[in-house]
Amino acid sequence: MIEKATTNKARSLYYGLLSKLLVYSQEADRFEGVDDALAIINTNPLDEYSGTAVKRLLDLIDSSGYKTLEDEFEILFHMFHGKVVRTSASYYLEGVEAGKKLVEVREFIAKTRIRRDEKRFKDNEDSIPFLLSFMHELVELSIAGEKSYDNLQHCIFTQIMNPFVHLFVEDLFKHPKSNAYKDVAILLNTFMDFERLYFEVPKPTTKAPAKTKREKDEEEEMARRASNKAKRDAERASKKSCATGNCDF
């Protein structure tokens, strides 16, 4: 069992680091402090696997600064063509954006003095980037002595984050354009396992994300086109067969 009173500073460090790596921002200093946080984690990683990922990220930053992370982030999350990595609980659990999970998160936020900074957060409140930042703020409040926020952390993690974060991690890790962010996915996955121990909740059974209406419509359209093509091919084959005198009457 984890000694919760002595782990909040480490939890704050992880939440703060991961939010910096995943929050969309156009600020020049968006990754400021990431190298320092990684260096601290490197001295005592949660496990060997995430420790290796941290070393690779530090080597990348040392060799090319943050340019690689910035470019890859845009490709993974904000390109207007190709597959992007979705980030919201509503998408993964309901198959829509801005669903019931967004309403739930907003109800939790209403119980605090924390509000979404719309200039900083372009995604909705049920997105992984916002949730990581929100949890960071809640942990900081707990460290400052406001223990009333401990239960809210539990609710946010168990009811919102835990049911879908493993699916987001899988998408981020498996994306064909994910290279440096594979290591971010590893780090997030290891920390989420730690949080499950902290809150004493199991990892949910993996399941495919619910499909959006648009995705279903696209699949139906592709199936319709494939069916029509098969019919045309069959008609052409029949005509060709008749032309060569092989028709059966």
C-alpha positions in Angstrom: 0.0 0.0 0.0 1.3 3.4 -1.0 2.1 6.0 1.8 0.0 8.8 0.4 1.2 11.6 2.6 4.8 11.3 1.3 4.0 10.9 -2.4 2.2 14.1 -3.3 5.3 16.0 -4.4 6.2 13.3 -6.8 2.7 13.1 -8.1 2.6 16.8 -8.6 5.9 16.6 -10.6 4.6 13.8 -12.9 1.2 15.6 -13.5 2.9 18.9 -14.2 5.5 17.3 -16.6 2.9 15.3 -18.5 0.6 18.2 -18.8 3.4 20.3 -20.3 4.1 17.6 -22.8 0.5 17.2 -23.9 -1.2 20.6 -23.6 -1.5 22.5 -26.9 0.3 25.9 -26.7 1.8 28.4 -29.1 3.9 30.0 -26.4 7.7 29.9 -27.0 8.3 28.6 -23.5 5.7 25.9 -23.6 8.2 23.2 -22.7 10.1 25.2 -20.2 11.1 23.1 -17.2 10.5 19.7 -19.0 14.2 18.9 -19.0 14.5 19.7 -15.3 11.5 17.5 -14.4 12.8 14.6 -16.5 16.2 14.9 -14.9 14.6 14.6 -11.4 12.6 11.6 -12.5 15.7 10.1 -14.0 17.3 9.8 -10.6 14.5 7.6 -9.3 12.1 6.4 -12.1 9.0 4.4 -11.2 10.3 1.4 -13.2 13.1 0.4 -15.6 10.9 0.7 -18.7 9.9 4.3 -17.9 13.4 5.1 -16.8 14.7 4.1 -20.3 12.0 6.3 -21.9 13.1 9.3 -19.7 16.7 8.8 -20.7 15.8 8.8 -24.4 13.7 12.0 -24.0 16.6 13.7 -22.2 19.0 12.7 -24.9 16.6 14.0 -27.5 16.3 17.4 -25.8 20.1 17.6 -25.3 20.7 17.0 -29.0 17.9 19.0 -30.7 16.2 21.1 -28.0 12.4 20.9 -28.1 12.0 21.3 -31.8 11.4 17.5 -32.4 8.8 17.4 -29.7 7.0 20.5 -31.0 6.9 19.2 -34.6 5.8 15.7 -33.6 3.1 17.1 -31.3 1.6 19.0 -34.3 1.6 15.9 -36.4 0.0 13.7 -33.8 -2.7 16.1 -32.4 -3.3 19.0 -34.7 -2.7 18.1 -38.4 -5.7 18.7 -40.6 -5.0 15.6 -42.7 -4.3 12.0 -41.7 -5.2 10.4 -38.4 -4.8 12.4 -35.2 -4.8 11.1 -31.7 -8.0 11.9 -29.9 -7.7 13.0 -26.3 -11.2 13.2 -24.7 -13.0 10.9 -22.4 -16.2 11.5 -24.3 -14.7 10.3 -27.5 -13.2 7.1 -26.0 -16.2 6.2 -23.8 -19.1 7.5 -25.8 -18.0 7.8 -29.4 -18.7 11.5 -29.5 -17.0 14.7 -28.6 -18.4 16.8 -25.8 -20.6 14.1 -24.3 -21.7 13.1 -20.9 -18.2 12.9 -19.5 -17.6 16.5 -20.3 -20.6 17.4 -18.3 -19.4 15.3 -15.4 -16.0 17.0 -15.4 -17.5 20.4 -15.5 -19.7 19.5 -12.5 -16.5 18.5 -10.6 -14.8 21.7 -11.6 -17.7 23.7 -10.3 -17.0 22.4 -6.8 -13.5 24.1 -6.9 -12.2 27.6 -7.5 -10.2 26.3 -10.5 -11.5 27.3 -13.9 -10.3 26.5 -17.4 -8.1 29.2 -18.9 -9.5 29.3 -22.5 -6.4 31.0 -23.8 -4.3 28.2 -22.6 -6.6 25.2 -23.0 -8.1 24.8 -26.5 -9.5 21.3 -25.8 -12.5 20.6 -23.6 -12.3 19.9 -19.9 -12.6 16.1 -20.4 -9.4 15.9 -22.5 -6.2 14.3 -21.2 -4.2 17.6 -21.4 -6.7 19.5 -19.2 -7.3 16.6 -16.8 -3.5 16.2 -16.2 -3.3 20.0 -15.5 -6.4 19.9 -13.3 -5.0 17.0 -11.2 -1.7 18.9 -10.9 -3.6 21.8 -9.4 -5.6 19.6 -7.0 -2.4 17.8 -5.8 -0.8 21.2 -5.2 -3.8 22.3 -3.2 -3.6 19.2 -1.1 0.1 19.8 -0.5 -0.8 23.3 0.7 -3.0 21.7 3.3 -6.4 21.8 1.6 -7.2 18.2 2.2 -10.8 18.7 1.1 -9.5 18.2 -2.5 -8.2 14.7 -1.8 -11.6 13.1 -2.4 -12.1 15.1 -5.6 -8.8 13.7 -6.9 -10.1 10.3 -6.3 -13.4 11.0 -8.1 -11.6 12.6 -11.1 -9.2 9.7 -11.5 -11.6 6.8 -10.9 -14.7 8.1 -12.7 -13.1 10.1 -15.6 -9.4 9.2 -16.2 -9.0 5.6 -15.4 -11.8 4.3 -17.7 -10.1 5.6 -20.8 -6.5 6.8 -20.3 -5.1 3.3 -21.2 -6.9 3.6 -24.6 -5.4 7.0 -25.2 -1.9 5.7 -24.3 -2.4 2.8 -26.7 -3.4 5.2 -29.6 -0.5 7.5 -28.8 2.1 4.7 -28.7 0.9 2.9 -31.8 0.4 6.0 -34.0 2.7 5.6 -37.1 4.1 9.1 -36.6 4.8 8.7 -32.9 8.5 8.5 -32.2 9.5 10.7 -29.3 5.9 10.6 -28.0 6.1 6.9 -27.7 8.3 7.6 -24.7 5.8 10.1 -23.4 3.1 7.3 -23.7 5.4 5.0 -21.8 5.9 7.5 -19.0 2.2 8.3 -18.8 1.3 4.6 -18.8 3.7 3.9 -15.9 2.5 6.8 -13.9 -1.2 5.9 -14.4 -0.4 2.4 -13.1 1.1 4.1 -10.0 -2.1 6.2 -9.6 -4.2 3.0 -9.7 -2.2 1.7 -6.8 -2.5 5.1 -5.1 -6.3 5.2 -5.4 -6.6 1.4 -5.1 -8.5 0.9 -8.3 -7.9 -1.8 -11.0 -7.0 -1.1 -14.6 -10.1 -1.5 -16.7 -10.5 -4.2 -19.3 -9.2 -3.0 -22.7 -11.9 -2.4 -25.3 -12.0 -0.7 -28.6 -13.1 2.9 -28.5 -16.7 3.5 -29.5 -17.0 4.7 -33.0 -18.3 8.2 -33.8 -21.3 8.7 -36.1 -18.9 10.1 -38.8 -16.7 7.0 -38.6 -19.7 4.7 -38.8 -21.0 6.7 -41.8 -17.6 6.5 -43.5 -17.5 2.7 -43.0 -21.0 2.3 -44.4 -20.1 4.4 -47.4 -16.9 2.3 -48.0 -19.0 -0.9 -47.7 -21.6 0.5 -50.2 -18.8 1.4 -52.7 -17.2 -2.0 -52.3 -20.5 -3.7 -52.9 -21.2 -1.6 -56.0 -17.7 -2.3 -57.4 -18.2 -6.0 -56.9 -21.5 -5.8 -58.8 -19.9 -3.9 -61.6 -17.0 -6.4 -61.8 -19.5 -9.3 -61.9 -21.4 -7.6 -64.7 -18.3 -7.0 -66.7 -17.1 -10.5 -66.2 -20.6 -11.8 -67.4 -20.5 -9.7 -70.5 -17.0 -10.8 -71.3 -18.0 -14.4 -70.9 -20.9 -14.0 -73.3 -18.8 -12.2 -75.8 -16.5 -15.2 -76.0 -19.5 -17.6 -76.4 -19.4 -19.0 -72.9 -22.9 -17.9 -71.7 -25.2 -20.6 -70.3 -28.9 -20.2 -71.3 
